[in-house]
Amino acid sequence: MTAPMHDAAAETAVADVTADVPAKEIEGRSPGRIAWTRLKRDKIALTGGVIVVFLILVAVFAPWIVDLFGHPPNEFHENLIDPNLGTPKGSFGGMSSDFLLGVEPTNGRDVFSRIVYGARISLLVAFLAAAVSVFLGSLLGATAGFFGGWVDTAISRTMDVLLAFPQLLFTIALVSVVPNSLWGLTGTGVRMGVLVVVIGFFGWPYIGRIVRGQTISLREREFVEAARSLGAGRGYILRRELLPNLVAPILVYTTLIIPTNILTEAALSFLGAGVKPPTASWGKMLSDAIDTYQADPTYMVVPGLAIFITVLAFNLFGDGLRDALDPKGS
């Protein structure tokens, strides 16, 4: 029994229409787009990322923000201090429309302006120190993991020595003997340079260990063996095959080492080994608040919250970024 003629005619018409429509190519998604799709689903990580971007913008545009909403960070306003109590007049540390976060006890400097400029110091030291750590850690960690043998032994033992070294005590001792002029810098610039070098140098073994472990795992993979079989040299394999696959863990660890550097800079400034006064620093503001926190705790709460929110935002964003780039590890 033959099929009905109208069905054959309909199929022919559909085929003609389909032939006129150009076939849509199937687009593959890059690993970056896949990671971004995962990251967009994590609202907590995105919130942390937004706060991080906001803090960076505040640090970059600090002079303009202070001009619009505050006063010069080192300008004294003794008339706003109660001469009998040595605390700001009014409630909540002297907060008002002119002084959004109040004023410092004893001298009346604008807390808002000093918080904004303190963000510039903290983030600048943290980012530069992280760049030093990431560069040294990635270079030496990948070298140790790829070449192995005595190279791996020498670099690994160096990591062990640096991890056991008392970084905080060394920094305090170094700052106490460093001259006021060094590397073409003076005053606060010298202190910041010392902090960047010391924090960055003592921080690279942490990322170096991670990169070394990842490199040892990757160097035995099929794509590396294929590159070797095609005659690729060690430099080519390390540069073109291994390093691109190390970008994800390096990027994630960078977002996690920055808040650690912020806490380190704040601790050193709190102990007097950070930037020189009167340069604004969150750690130094906390240190100055010790003598007045019982009479007016506002001055201690503001820089403490600034450090807490900044570190929390970086940690949330870094944790979400790790889940987006390596979902199997979560």
Secondary structure, 3 states (H helix, E strand, C coil): CCCCHHHHHHHHHHHHHHHHCCCCCCCCCCHHHHHHHHHHHCHHHHHHHHHHHHHHHHHHCHHHHHHHHCCCCCCCCHHHECCCCCCECCCHHHCCCCCCCCECCCCCCEHHHHHHHHHHHHHHHHHHHHHHHHHHHHHHHHHHHHHCHHHHHHHHHHHHHHHHCCHHHHHHHHHHHCCCEECCEECHHHHHHHHHHHHHHHHHHHHHHHHHHHHHHHCCCHHHHHHHHCCCCHHHHHHHHHHHHHHHHHHHHHHHHHHHHHHHHHHHHHCCCCCCCCCCCHHHHHHHHHHCCCCCCHHHHHHHHHHHHHHHHHHHHHHHHHHHHCHHHC
